[in-house]
Amino acid sequence: MFLAHKAGQPARVVANEEDARDADWLDLVDPTPAEHALASRIAGVAIPERGNLEEIESSSRLFTRDEAVYMSTPLVRRTDIEFYSSPIGFVLLKNILVTIRFLDYASFDVVARQVSGSSRKPAGDELMVMLMEAIVDRLADALEHVTQSLSRLSRDVFTGKRPRAGRMAAWQREILRRVGHSEDLSSLIRDSLMGLDRIAIFISESAKDVLSDPLKTRMATVNRDISSLNDFVAQLANKVQFLLDAALGFISIEQNDGMKVLTVVSFTGVAPTLVAGVYGMNFKDIPELQWSFGYWYALGLMAASIIVPLLWFWRRGWLGGVR
């Protein structure tokens, strides 16, 4: 889809160069090759394709060419059940901004509504700053979601009600899946913030002439917000690692309890087997063979060899964790 935004007007789909006349912002959403070529003709500069936007080195993500500033970064998109990461690109010209993306992002919709509801024509640099502010705000919301998920996970790990023994393995797997999900989402947010931080630094230092003084102040505020969010992400990463260690520790405890059961069962079976083996021998000179109470004596000895070890295990506290 190829959209053109102009102040005071709703967004319109671009099918030819006439549809983009006097547009303030050209927004390519998962563009086709034809839309990509049309945007290049309208903007008068080369528009990067997805392969170019997915480059990881800074020199490929941030550069200037023919009075155009090219910037790109990965950006995470979160839904209620899933999350994605996709590259986005910015081509900042003197009077127009071109964006390239491959997913729908709420931050772009927010800025589009601001542009359509404004009577003042925004320049390309102002649109760039508006998008940066909206994206950072959405990432902050995503971090709040991760924080809430980790809080619920922490309660389930430390104070939550344990399931029955037969459901323990499923509960443990679910806990580890939730930890992994939180780590993946926080990692994607960290990558997005890192890319935005590079863009903010690049604009402030290498391409500072493209921003007016008021916009430089707003971009500096965005940069401070990104730095604070980066610190928050680092704190969340430490909490995720802590919860992972705690979950693995509880799993280890459960495994030790299982080993206790096996130890008790195997040990209590050894002594009766020994007694039965001795009295199962075919020797005539075993005194108890001629004793009328020999059979009951052997059974009592087997019972005692089971009960005494169990009492000893109980006194040591080994049976307290067996469920």
RAPE-V631338 format. One record per run of one state. SS is the DSSP state (H for helix, E for strand, - for the rest). FROM is the first residue (numbers start at 1). LEN is the number of residues. If there is no record, write none. Layout:
ss:SS from:FROM len:LEN
ss:SS from:FROM len:LEN
//
This chain:
ss:- from:1 len:1
ss:E from:2 len:5
ss:- from:7 len:2
ss:E from:9 len:5
ss:- from:14 len:3
ss:H from:17 len:4
ss:- from:21 len:4
ss:E from:25 len:5
ss:- from:30 len:3
ss:H from:33 len:11
ss:- from:44 len:6
ss:H from:50 len:4
ss:- from:54 len:4
ss:H from:58 len:4
ss:E from:62 len:4
ss:- from:66 len:2
ss:E from:68 len:11
ss:- from:79 len:4
ss:E from:83 len:10
ss:- from:93 len:4
ss:E from:97 len:5
ss:- from:102 len:4
ss:H from:106 len:11
ss:- from:117 len:7
ss:H from:124 len:35
ss:- from:159 len:6
ss:H from:165 len:41
ss:- from:206 len:2
ss:H from:208 len:3
ss:- from:211 len:2
ss:H from:213 len:67
ss:- from:280 len:7
ss:H from:287 len:4
ss:- from:291 len:3
ss:H from:294 len:23
ss:- from:317 len:7
//
